[in-house]
Amino acid sequence: MSKSIISEGKTTNEAIENGLKELNVSKNMVDVKVLENEEKRSFFSILAPRIVKVQLTLKENKENIDNSKKIKKDIELSIEEQEKAKENIEKFLNEFLEKLQKDAQYSVEISKTDVKVNIENKNLGFLIGYRGETLYAFQNILSAVASKGIEKRVRVILDIEGYKEKRKKTLEDLAEKLAKTVIKTKKSVTLEPMQAYERKIIHTKLQDNEMVETRSIGEEPRRKIVISLKRK
């Protein structure tokens, strides 16, 4: 069910702008319904303060819904494809790490739906990058490498020095802290843009919170989360 709010202002435009600020979205992302128009004023109300009420309803993002369905539909690999993907990954990493960091250790765990790769070496922090940006880029490269000679796109899940687990803990702590801030101030909080993997951590951490709710806004790669009070 789409989220709706009632917003007020001295003019229709002001009421809409106030609502957009509260939802933290652009006008093309909502449907607008004017509930009380500034033109419809009786003789007896002419001295009363002018107030216009509008209802803003978030539009259903069909593209995001379709994409989420695609993500849930995991591609299954045959035994032969799993072996080929593992072989591709190991050959690449052996050559890559030999030139980059000879004493680096890695493990490859393969299943029907994905390949988990973990690399251990304290000197490879530069492969993680700011907020994991380099790690995710490298993860995409490994996915292409694993898929070589296979007609399916092989999903690779990469971690380096346990970064993802540490980042998960940081984001969960942040989610709880910001939820308390929203409850205390009764004002929505917008986080900085995040990877889809990181947004999911925030959504999951707060999904059972009885006081606040989360939603994602914007377009990739600038998509971000808004934490706000639940409307009763």
N, C-alpha and C positions, 0 to 999 in steps of 0.2 A: 504494500500500500504506500502511495506517494506521500511525502511529508508536506503539510500545509501550515502556514502561519497567517495571522491577521496582523496587518501593519497599519499605522496611522500617520497622518501628516496634514499640513495646512493645504496642500494641493495633491492631486493624484500623483504627479511625478515625485513629490517629496515622500509620499507614503510608500511608493514603489522602491525608491532609493533606500529608505529606512529598512524595508523588508529585505532587500538584497544584501545590505550590510549585515543584518542579523544572520542570514543564511550563509553569507560569505560566498555568494555565487554571482555570475553575470546574468543579465536580463534574458539572454537567449536560453538559459537553463531552467526557466520557470514559466508557468502559465499564470496570467494575471486576470483577476476578476474584481471589478470595482463594486464594493458593497454599499458605500455611501459616497455620492458624487458631490463635489463642491457647487455644482450648478443647481442641484435640487435642494433649495433652501426655502422655507416658508417665511411669510411676513413676520411671524412671531419668533422665529429663530435667528433673525437677521443680526441681532445684537449679541448672540452667543458666539463663543470662539469657533472659528471654522475648523472642522475636523473631517478629513476624508479617510475612509477605511477601505483597504484592498486586501484581497486574499491571494497569497503567492503559493503556488503548488509546484514542487520540484518535478520536472519532467522525467519520465522513465528513460534511462539511457539504454536503448535497445542494443547498441553496439557492445556496451560493457556486459550486459546480460548474456549476449551470445558468446562473447569471449570467455566469460566465466564458465559457461557450459563446455566450451572446447577444452579449457584447462582441466576440468574434472575428468574428461574423457582421456585417460592415459593410453598411450600407445604401448602395446605389448610386444616384446621382442622374443623371437624363437631362441632355442638353445644355441643354434649356429650364429645368430645375430648377436647374442650376448657375448659369445666367445670372440667374435670379430671385433666388436666394440672395445672389449677389454684389451685385446691385442693392439688395436690402434692407439689407445690411450697409453699403454705401457711403453710402446715403441717411441711415441712422441716425448713422453716425460723423461725417459732414459736419456735421450739426446739433448733435450732442453735443459734438464737439471745438471747434466754433465758439464755443459758450457756455463751455466749460471751459478750453481752452487753444488759442488761435488758431494758434499756430505749430507745433502738434503735427503730425507726419507719420505716415502709416500706409500699410500695403500689404496687399492681399488676394490670396491665392493659392488658387484653387479647383480641386478635382479631383472625381472620381466619388464619393469616400467622405467628404471633409471640406472645410472651409474654414479655411485658416490665415490668421490676422490678426496683424500685428505693428505695434505702436504705439511710436514713438520720441519721447520728450521727457523730459528730466531732471526736470521739475517735476511729473511724473505718478506719483511714487513712492507717493502715497496710494492710487492705484488698484491697487497691488500688495498693500498691507496686510501684517499680521503673517504670516510664513511663506506668503505668497501667497493668504491666505484671500479678500481682496477681489478679487484677480485671477480666482480660480476662480468666484466669485459673478458677476462681470462676464462671464466666459466663458459661463456658463449663460444670462445675459440675451441675449447676442449670438446664442446658439444659437436662442433663441425668436424673436428678430428675423429671423434668416436663414430660419427655417421658415415665416414668414408667407406665406400663399397657396400653400403646398406641403403635400401630404398626408403627407410623411415628415418625421421629425425630423432636421434638418441638424446634423451634428457640427461644432462650431467649436473650433479650437485657437488660443487666444490667448496672445501673449507681449507683455510690455511692457519696453522697455529691456534686452532680452536676459536677463531675470530667470531664466527657466527653465534656460538653459544654465549660468548661474552657480550656481544652486541644485543642479543635477545634479552639478556638480564638487564642491560642498561635501558632498553626500550620499555620493558615491563615496569621497571622502577619509575621511569619518566611518565608512563601512562597513569600509574596510580597517583603520582604527585600532581599531575595536571588535572586529574579527575577531582581531587580534593580542592584544587584552586577554583575549578568551575562551580562546584557545589557551594563553596564559601562566597565567591563573588557574584554568582548567578550570571556570569558572562561566558560566552563561548570562547574557546581557545583554538587557534589555527596553528598547526605544526609546520615546520619547514618541509619542502618536497622530500619524498622518500621513495625508495625502491618498493615494488609491489610486495616483495617478501617481508620488508620491514613494516609496511602498512598493515599487513595481515597480523603481525605480532600485536600491534596496538589494538586492532579490532577484536582479536581473540581475547586479549587480557581484560578488556572492558565489556565484553558482550553480556556478562551476567550481572553487571553493575546496575542496581535498581534506580540510581539517580541520574546517570548520564548515558548518552548514546554517542556513537561515532559514525561519521560518513566521510567518504572521499570526494574531493572536488578537483576540478582542473583537468588538464590533459597531460599525458606522459610527454616528456620525462619530469614535468613540474607538478605532478599530481600529489596532493597533500591531504592530510586528515584534519577534520574539524571535530572537536569534542564539545558537546553542548548538553544542557539539562534536558532530561526527558520531559515531554509535554504530557500532562495528565488529561 
